[in-house]
């Protein structure tokens, strides 16, 4: 009697009907009062309609081996938001998708296009590997991470400057539209066993633009990763770009600088590789991170007093004059220093634990050592910055 009927989660149900349903025909009628109270407490507004796909995806995401699972309506809501996210992404793609090389026209792929195609290959391999081992939870997690974070949050954002720029060559614009459509089409096929309804609905509209024919997504082949399309150079360039953009966004958020206010940014300790990336992505960075200018400081040049974000060894400086108050920047640095100290302690503790060091594979230990060195180095830089600002 305490169980929820899946259809009530799919279609939704109002409180009174739910109470009646859960308290009628009980084997132990004396429990009715208790069950009614529990139901009224837990579902004060009844149950919203979440749809079949969201419920199926929730069950897959919870399907780990050998443990009892506490079912949580918040997760169903989260996966309903995931369905909406896919729907909105598809609307954006369909809106852009008239000329996307579906008839073999010439295309040129941007850095972001090559990156998302590369990530897609890794996702195809990972989802397949986990499904082969019946780890529906890990397969669902890999799919969610790719569709929500990589495709919807980052790639759609990175595609906009190419599509909005009147001066970008037609082949490049077509290359981005081609990638938007093709990657979504493959992602829908990967997601189909988990979410059959929304994927079928969107696939019917996307398929012709992706050069696919067929009556239904159900009869399409399962995606297979193509190793040749994994592009490690594009992946590390985009990781660098993301770190830089998130660094400037964090400074904006913590300093209360509006997202629309253009920033003049200085860059210190830029390696040749950093400088190449800055040059090649200049327009993209200015557009997406709302930067007015990016000035690379010569070695030994004195930087203006700034809020700092680290991108590997490179320091990104947002000058504080007229933008930032000293107290707020010191508080921000304190918070970041605390976080890094915690990281140093955590990783250091792991590495000084004989049980871990004896059992872990060599590459895992190397990875942890690199993590420790990186955190220690970042700590040093932030401590210097803290001292500089304190002395003002």
Secondary structure, DSSP 8 states (H G I E B T S, - for coil): --S--HHHHHH-B-HHHHHHHHHTT-SSGGGHHHHHHHHHHHTTT-B----HHHHHHHHHHH--TT------HHHHHHHHHHHHHHHHHHHHHHHH-SSSSTT-------HHHHHHHHHHHHHHHHHHHHHHTT-HHHHHHHHHIIIIIIIIIIIHHHHHHHHH-TTS-HHHHHHHHHHHHHHHHHHHHHHTTT-HHHHHHHHHHHGGGGT---S-GGGS------GGG--HHHHHHHHHHHHHHHHHHHHHHHHT--TTS-EEEEEES--HHHHHHHHHTHHHHHHHTTEEEEEE--TT----SEEEEEETTEEEEEE-TTT--HHHHHHHHHHHHHHHHHHHHHHHHHHT-HHHHHHS-HHHHHHHHHHHHHHHHHHHHHHHHHHHHHT-
